[in-house]
Amino acid sequence: MQSSTQKILHGGMLVWLTLGCSEPKRLDPVSTFVPLQKTGPVKIKKFDQLRQGEAEVWYLGHAGYAVRTTSRILIFDCALMEPAKQDTSGLAAGIIDLEELNGLNTIFFVSHDHPDHFNPLLFVAFQRQNPSIRWIVSSDVYDAITSLDTVMTNVTVPRLYRRMNIDGMIVRGIKSNDGGVAYVVQVDGLQLYFGGDHAWWAWDTRSKRPEREFKAELDRLTGYRFDLAFLAIDPSLRAYDFAGALHFVKRFKPNMVFPMHKLGDNASESIAFRNAVLETGLSNAALVRQRGDFFHYVKPQ
């Protein structure tokens, strides 16, 4: 199998990952990150500066991520409104500033109505500021926003398991075992999986039900080849912290994996997850340190 090289920009740092090797190169979590000669927040480039199969990714806290492709920017489960750092703003601060996204084709995805994934205040504010923004939400989120004091426009609820063409994207939802849906999105030559809270929730280790329900829904995605996968981890699960995410990694072998849900206040959880992914034989887990972290993905040839 030929190897291919993937460039990842991480919070102003550059790292090269080698994909597709029979013996993946192990990456030390510290020494492989080389500072770029660049300061200040990352600026959003014009669409013509991204090529087909490329993506830019920002971490927005908890389960929130922003993904820019050649034609649009996708916002997943953004619930935070206060910047991570007072001296920065917008995506570089881990929040959404619609002025920063002005003129860009922006689509918000919400996986379910839990307050750490969906913020009604943010929804109302954004609807009033720019009602042309498209929202793709789970049915429970739709039920929640119908009671809000705002005009609701451009809101779509994907039908479970159906492939839907929405705004030029192919969107499919599978049922989450913790509310709402997990999304599969095909756009601009990329395939994305955003798990929301669909995970191997082994709170009671005597029960096989969480494992069975988690794996059964993933069975519906057999045959998919994902470029980017956003997967929940949770140290409260102790030995099962990474169980669901690692099962997904082993089964689908996505080109790039991003942890979410409970990463803590430092990089230790993300580093531990990245090392666990390395143990599977893959070298493609993003090291997410803090809100506003930025990554540049290039699809392997």
C-alpha positions as CSV (number, residue, x, y, z in Angstrom):
1,M,0.0,0.0,0.0
2,Q,1.4,3.4,-0.9
3,S,1.7,6.0,1.7
4,S,0.3,9.5,1.4
5,T,1.0,12.6,3.4
6,Q,-1.5,14.8,5.1
7,K,-0.8,18.4,6.3
8,I,-2.5,19.4,9.5
9,L,-2.4,23.0,10.9
10,H,-3.1,22.9,14.6
11,G,-3.5,26.1,16.5
12,G,-0.8,27.9,14.6
13,M,1.4,24.8,14.4
14,L,2.2,22.5,11.5
15,V,2.4,18.7,11.5
16,W,2.6,16.2,8.7
17,L,0.8,12.9,9.1
18,T,1.6,9.9,7.0
19,L,-1.5,7.9,6.0
20,G,-1.9,4.5,4.4
21,C,1.4,3.0,5.5
22,S,1.7,-0.6,6.5
23,E,3.7,0.5,9.6
24,P,2.3,3.9,10.5
25,K,4.8,6.4,11.9
26,R,4.3,7.1,15.6
27,L,4.0,10.8,16.4
28,D,5.3,12.2,19.7
29,P,2.5,14.5,21.1
30,V,5.0,17.3,21.7
31,S,8.1,17.1,19.5
32,T,6.3,16.8,16.1
33,F,4.5,20.2,16.4
34,V,6.7,22.9,14.9
35,P,5.6,26.5,15.4
36,L,4.9,28.5,12.2
37,Q,6.2,32.0,11.7
38,K,2.7,33.4,12.1
39,T,0.9,35.2,14.8
40,G,-2.7,36.3,15.4
41,P,-6.0,34.6,14.7
42,V,-6.5,32.5,11.6
43,K,-8.4,34.4,8.9
44,I,-11.0,32.8,6.8
45,K,-9.8,32.6,3.2
46,K,-11.8,33.1,0.1
47,F,-13.4,29.9,-1.3
48,D,-11.1,29.9,-4.3
49,Q,-8.1,29.3,-2.0
50,L,-9.4,25.8,-1.0
51,R,-9.3,23.0,-3.4
52,Q,-11.7,20.1,-3.9
53,G,-11.0,17.6,-1.1
54,E,-9.6,20.1,1.3
55,A,-11.2,21.3,4.5
56,E,-10.5,23.7,7.3
57,V,-11.7,22.8,10.8
58,W,-12.1,24.9,14.0
59,Y,-12.9,23.5,17.5
60,L,-15.8,25.4,19.1
61,G,-15.8,23.7,22.5
62,H,-17.5,20.6,23.9
63,A,-19.0,19.0,20.7
64,G,-18.9,22.1,18.6
65,Y,-16.9,22.2,15.3
66,A,-16.9,24.4,12.2
67,V,-15.8,22.8,8.9
68,R,-15.2,24.9,5.8
69,T,-15.1,23.2,2.4
70,T,-14.7,24.7,-1.0
71,S,-18.3,26.0,-1.2
72,R,-19.6,26.5,2.3
73,I,-19.0,26.4,6.0
74,L,-20.7,23.8,8.2
75,I,-21.3,24.5,11.9
76,F,-22.0,21.5,14.1
77,D,-23.5,21.7,17.6
78,C,-22.3,25.1,18.5
79,A,-23.7,26.1,21.9
80,L,-21.2,28.6,23.4
81,M,-21.6,32.4,22.9
82,E,-18.7,33.7,25.0
83,P,-15.2,33.7,23.4
84,A,-12.5,31.5,24.9
85,K,-10.1,34.4,24.9
86,Q,-10.9,38.0,25.4
87,D,-8.3,39.3,22.9
88,T,-9.7,37.2,20.0
89,S,-13.0,36.8,18.3
90,G,-14.9,34.6,15.9
91,L,-13.7,31.1,15.0
92,A,-10.2,31.8,16.4
93,A,-11.9,32.3,19.8
94,G,-14.1,29.2,19.5
95,I,-17.4,31.0,18.8
96,I,-19.5,32.0,15.8
97,D,-19.5,35.7,14.7
98,L,-21.8,36.1,11.8
99,E,-20.0,39.2,10.6
100,E,-16.9,37.0,10.1
101,L,-19.0,34.6,8.0
102,N,-20.7,37.4,6.0
103,G,-21.0,36.3,2.4
104,L,-20.2,32.7,3.1
105,N,-22.7,29.9,2.5
106,T,-23.3,28.9,6.2
107,I,-25.2,25.9,7.4
108,F,-25.8,25.0,11.0
109,F,-26.3,21.4,12.1
110,V,-27.8,20.5,15.5
111,S,-27.8,16.8,16.5
112,H,-30.1,17.0,19.5
113,D,-31.7,19.4,22.0
114,H,-29.4,18.9,25.0
115,P,-28.2,22.3,26.2
116,D,-24.5,21.5,25.6
117,H,-25.3,20.9,21.9
118,F,-28.1,23.4,21.3
119,N,-28.4,26.9,22.6
120,P,-31.9,28.5,21.9
121,L,-30.5,32.0,22.6
122,L,-27.9,31.5,19.9
123,F,-30.6,30.2,17.5
124,V,-32.9,33.2,18.1
125,A,-30.0,35.7,17.8
126,F,-28.7,34.2,14.5
127,Q,-32.2,33.9,13.0
128,R,-32.9,37.6,13.7
129,Q,-29.5,38.7,12.4
130,N,-29.5,36.6,9.3
131,P,-32.7,34.7,8.5
132,S,-31.2,33.3,5.2
133,I,-28.9,31.0,7.2
134,R,-29.9,27.3,6.8
135,W,-30.4,25.1,9.8
136,I,-30.5,21.3,9.7
137,V,-31.8,20.0,13.0
138,S,-33.1,16.8,14.6
139,S,-36.8,16.4,15.3
140,D,-36.5,17.2,19.0
141,V,-34.6,20.4,18.2
142,Y,-37.4,21.3,15.7
143,D,-40.0,20.8,18.5
144,A,-38.0,23.0,20.8
145,I,-37.6,25.9,18.4
146,T,-41.2,26.0,17.3
147,S,-42.1,27.5,20.7
148,L,-39.4,30.2,20.5
149,D,-40.3,33.9,20.0
150,T,-38.8,34.2,16.6
151,V,-39.7,33.7,12.9
152,M,-38.3,30.3,11.9
153,T,-37.0,30.1,8.3
154,N,-34.8,27.7,6.4
155,V,-35.1,24.9,8.9
156,T,-34.9,21.3,7.6
157,V,-35.4,18.0,9.6
158,P,-33.8,15.1,7.8
159,R,-35.8,11.9,7.9
160,L,-33.9,9.1,9.6
161,Y,-31.9,6.9,7.3
162,R,-33.0,8.8,4.2
163,R,-30.4,10.4,1.9
164,M,-31.6,13.9,1.3
165,N,-30.2,16.6,-1.0
166,I,-30.1,19.7,1.1
167,D,-28.6,22.9,-0.4
168,G,-26.4,20.8,-2.7
169,M,-25.2,18.4,0.1
170,I,-26.2,14.8,0.6
171,V,-27.3,14.6,4.3
172,R,-28.3,11.4,6.1
173,G,-29.2,11.0,9.8
174,I,-29.0,7.8,11.9
175,K,-30.6,7.5,15.3
176,S,-28.4,8.5,18.3
177,N,-28.7,6.3,21.4
178,D,-28.6,9.5,23.6
179,G,-31.1,11.7,21.7
180,G,-31.5,13.1,18.2
181,V,-29.2,12.0,15.4
182,A,-25.7,11.4,14.2
183,Y,-25.1,13.1,10.8
184,V,-23.4,11.9,7.6
185,V,-22.6,14.7,5.2
186,Q,-21.3,14.4,1.6
187,V,-20.1,17.7,0.2
188,D,-17.4,19.0,-2.1
189,G,-15.7,15.7,-2.5
190,L,-15.7,15.0,1.2
191,Q,-17.6,12.6,3.5
192,L,-18.1,13.7,7.1
193,Y,-19.4,11.8,10.1
194,F,-20.6,13.9,13.1
195,G,-21.7,11.6,15.9
196,G,-23.3,14.1,18.3
197,D,-24.0,12.1,21.4
198,H,-24.2,8.7,19.7
199,A,-21.6,6.7,21.6
200,W,-21.0,3.5,23.6
201,W,-22.5,4.8,26.9
202,A,-21.4,1.9,29.2
203,W,-22.6,3.5,32.4
204,D,-23.7,0.1,33.6
205,T,-21.0,-2.3,32.5
206,R,-23.3,-5.3,33.2
207,S,-25.6,-4.2,30.4
208,K,-24.9,-5.0,26.7
209,R,-27.6,-2.7,25.5
210,P,-25.5,0.5,25.0
211,E,-22.9,-1.5,22.9
212,R,-25.6,-3.2,20.9
213,E,-27.6,0.0,20.1
214,F,-24.4,1.9,19.3
215,K,-23.1,-0.7,16.9
216,A,-26.4,-1.5,15.3
217,E,-26.8,2.1,14.0
218,L,-23.2,2.1,12.7
219,D,-24.1,-1.0,10.7
220,R,-26.3,1.2,8.6
221,L,-23.2,3.0,7.4
222,T,-21.4,0.0,6.0
223,G,-19.5,0.9,2.9
224,Y,-18.9,4.6,3.8
225,R,-15.3,5.9,3.6
226,F,-15.1,9.0,5.8
227,D,-12.6,11.8,5.4
228,L,-13.4,13.5,8.7
229,A,-15.1,11.9,11.8
230,F,-16.1,13.7,14.9
231,L,-16.4,11.3,17.8
232,A,-17.5,11.5,21.5
233,I,-15.2,10.6,24.3
234,D,-16.0,10.8,28.0
235,P,-13.5,10.1,30.9
236,S,-16.5,9.5,33.2
237,L,-16.9,6.2,31.5
238,R,-13.5,5.1,32.9
239,A,-12.3,2.1,31.0
240,Y,-15.0,2.7,28.3
241,D,-13.8,6.3,27.8
242,F,-12.7,5.8,24.2
243,A,-14.6,2.5,23.5
244,G,-17.1,3.9,21.0
245,A,-14.7,6.2,19.3
246,L,-12.1,3.5,18.9
247,H,-14.7,1.0,17.6
248,F,-15.6,3.6,14.9
249,V,-12.0,4.2,14.0
250,K,-11.2,0.4,13.7
251,R,-14.3,-0.2,11.6
252,F,-14.3,2.7,9.2
253,K,-10.7,3.9,9.3
254,P,-11.5,7.5,8.7
255,N,-8.7,9.7,7.2
256,M,-8.9,12.2,10.2
257,V,-10.5,11.8,13.6
258,F,-11.5,14.7,16.0
259,P,-12.4,14.0,19.6
260,M,-15.3,15.9,21.3
261,H,-17.7,15.9,24.2
262,K,-15.5,16.0,27.3
263,L,-11.9,17.0,26.5
264,G,-11.2,18.8,29.8
265,D,-9.4,22.0,30.4
266,N,-6.0,20.8,29.1
267,A,-4.7,18.6,26.4
268,S,-4.3,15.4,28.5
269,E,-7.6,13.8,27.4
270,S,-7.0,14.6,23.8
271,I,-3.4,13.3,24.0
272,A,-4.6,10.1,25.6
273,F,-7.2,9.6,22.9
274,R,-4.6,10.3,20.2
275,N,-2.3,7.7,21.6
276,A,-5.1,5.2,21.8
277,V,-5.8,5.8,18.1
278,L,-2.1,5.2,17.3
279,E,-2.4,1.8,19.0
280,T,-5.0,0.8,16.4
281,G,-2.4,1.3,13.7
282,L,-3.7,4.6,12.4
283,S,-1.9,7.9,12.9
284,N,-4.7,10.4,12.2
285,A,-6.2,11.8,15.4
286,A,-6.2,15.5,15.8
287,L,-4.6,16.8,19.0
288,V,-7.3,19.3,20.2
289,R,-5.9,21.5,23.0
290,Q,-8.4,24.3,23.3
291,R,-11.3,26.2,21.7
292,G,-10.3,28.0,18.5
293,D,-7.8,25.3,17.5
294,F,-7.5,25.2,13.8
295,F,-6.7,22.3,11.4
296,H,-6.2,22.1,7.6
297,Y,-7.2,18.7,6.1
298,V,-6.0,17.6,2.7
299,K,-7.6,14.4,1.2
300,P,-5.0,11.7,0.6
301,Q,-4.4,11.0,-3.1
